Amino acid sequence: MNIINIEHIAKIYQVGSEEVHALSDVSLNINKNEYVAIMGPSGSGKSTLMNILGCLDTPTHGIYNFKNVNVSQMNDNDLAKIRNREIGFVFQTFNLLPRSDALHNVELPLIYAGVPNFERKERARLALEHVGLSDRIHHKPNELSGGQRQRVAIARALVTNPAIILADEPTGNLDTKTGEDIMALFNEIYEQGNTIILVTHEEYIAEHAERILRIRDGLIEKDESVSHRFIPNKNGASKI
């Protein structure tokens, strides 16, 4: 099943008197239960592509169909509904509310969606249990390690049962061992049938995915299958 279809997408920014072409004529399909990594150097357009895929921005030209709905020209309110219901975001900096405990941070998308109090707390609790934090639900971010904070962010991304998980440099603020633990968790989430789009500049992180999109100068330079992807587990990563 096709979840994402973009056709001839371009994004142009006006910087003073100059036009900056962040994306130029990008076409792409992503299916349900794909694990895709987006790679590219600084200024390549990968962040712009991520923002469009995540409905955080709209293209200047072209069509973006998300689950067969054209979201290319939606207004901010409609895009916000798509983001809240269909896309789970995981960021490098975690983006947690510092004064709220893990449970409240995870239930935030459900509050915005109008889910009743008891249901959202139960769903948030189950999401935290899913990522191995059932004993940390009442801890605030400053009482958690970096890896635990990222697990809270992943639980928050999962709690709405989104169509895709969009992860932007999810191991960027973590040490290598903790980053590998987080990638093992992403692998579990993928194997449970979720669609993951991972933005990274690290080759070894991208090789956890099944498919790598390489972006350069606003174009998809290469769209390739990963022949030997890293399969992380509790005993370390292995390639298959």
N, C-alpha and C positions, 0 to 999 in steps of 0.2 A: 504493500500500500504506500502510495506516494504521500508524504507529509509536506515536503517543501518543493516548490517548483518556481525558479526565478528565470525570467527570460529577458535577455538584453538589458540588464540593470546597469545604470550609470548613476554616479553621485558626484555632483559638481558643487564645490564651495566657492563663494565669492570672498576673496581676501583682498580688501582694498579695491584696486582696479584690475586685479588678476583673478583669473578663474583657475581653481585647483581641481583637477580631475582625480578624485580619490578612487573611484571605480569606473571602469570603461567597458561596457558591453560584456557583462558577466552573465552566463547562463549556467544553471545548476539544478540537479534533482537530488533530493535526499529521501530515502524510504524509511518506513517504520522499522525500528530495531536495527538501524545502522549506527555504527560508532565511527564518527568522522573527526579527524583533526584538521585544523586550519593553521597553516604555517606561513611565515613570511617575514622579511626584515622590517625594521622600523620604517614607517612611511609607505609600506607596500599596499595598504588598503585592507589588511585583515581585520583591523578594529572597526573600520567602516562597514565591512561585510557583516561582522558580528552584530553590530548595532542594527543593521537592516533585518537580518535574520531574527533577531530578538524583538523586533517591532519597537525598538528604541528610537529609530529614525526611519524616514521614508526615502525612497529613491527619487532622483531628479527625473530619470527616464526609466522605462521598462515596467515589467509586471512581476509582482511577487504574489504567488498563490500559496496560502498556508491552509492545509487541509481542504483544498479546492475552493477556498474563499480568497478573492482578490483583496489583499490588505495594502496594496501599493499607495492608495490615495486616501486611506482612512484618516479620520480626524484623531486628535489626541485622546479623547475619551474612549473611542472604539479601540484604539491601539492598546490603551491601558487595560481594557477588559480582556483582550487577547493575551497580553502579558500575564495578567493575574490568573487566568484560567488554564492557559495552554503551555506556558513556558516557565520552567524552573531555572532560576539564575544562581550560579555559584561564582563568586568573585575572588580575586587574589587577596583582597583586603578584608574578606569575610562579610563586611557591611552589617554587623550586628549592633543592636541598640545596647550601649554599655551599661545602662541602669536596669535592664530587663534580664530576667533569667532565661535559660535555654528554652523552656517551655513557651514563654511568651514570645520570644523571637521566632520560634517555629510556627506559632499559630497566627502570626501577623497576616499572611496572605489570606487566611480564612476569615479573619476579622473584616478585611477589605471586601471579601466576597459575600459577607452577610451570613456566614454559617453560625448557627446557634452556639451559645457558650459551651454547653456540655459536649456537644459533638466535636467542636474544634479542639477542645482540650484533649479529648480522647484521641483524635487523629494526630495531634501534635505529639502526644505521649508515645503512640505507636511508631511514628516516624523517628523519634529519638531512639526508641528501642531498636529499630531497624538498623541504625548506624552505630549501635553499640554504646549508647549513652543513657541507658535507662537509669543509671545511678547518678546522673549529673543534671537531671531536669530542672533543679532549682538553683543551679550554679549560674552566676553571672559571668560574662566573657572574661573579666579580669581574674576569675577563679579557675579558668580553663587554660590548658596548653594550646599552642597554635594548631596542632592537629585536631584537638577536640573542638576548637572554634570552627574549623573548617567542616567538621562532621555536623555541627549544629547548622551551618549554612547549607549543607547537603540535605539534611532533614527538612529544612525550610523549603528547599527546592522541590522535594518529593511530596510534600504534604498535600498539594492540590491534585496529585495524580496527573501531572502535565503530559502533553504530547511529546515534548522534547526537554532535555536537560542541556542548558547552554552554560559551559564552564569556561571562564576567562582566566587563563594562567592560574589554575587552582592550586598548584604546588609552589607558586612563585615566592611565597613568604615562609616556606617550610624547609627544614633540613632534608637531606636526601632520604633518610630512613622514614621520616614521617610522611614525606611526599610519596614514597612507595606504598605506605599503608593506605593513603588516600586513593592512589591509583588502583589498589586492590579493591577498595570499596566501589570505585567507579566500575570496575570489571564485574563485580557482583550485580550491581544495578543494571548493567548492560545485559548480563546473562539472564536476568529476570524479565527481559523483554522491552526495556526502555531504549529510547533513541537518545544518543549523546552526541553533542557537537562540542568539541574541545578546541580552544584557541591557545596556542603555545608557541614559544620560540625555541623550545628544547626538542631536539631530534628524538632523544630517548623517551620523552613523554609522548610525543606524537606516535611513536611506534607501539604504544598500547592500543591504538585504534586499529580498525580494519582498513581504513581508507584515509589518505592524506591529500588535502587540497593545498597546493603550493601557490601562493599569491605573490606577484611581483608587478610593480608599476600599475596597479589597479586592474590587473588581468589574472585569470587563473592560468598560471604557467604550466602546471601539471596536475592531473587528477589521477592518482595511482592507488592501487590496492597494496596493502602491506603484506608481503609474502611471509614474513616471520615476525608476527606481533609478540610483544612482551605480554605474558600472562602472569601478573603478580599474584602472590599468595603469601600466607603467613611465614613460609619458609624461604621467601625471596622470590625474585622474578625469574622466569624462564621464557625462552623463545619457542614458538611453534610455527 
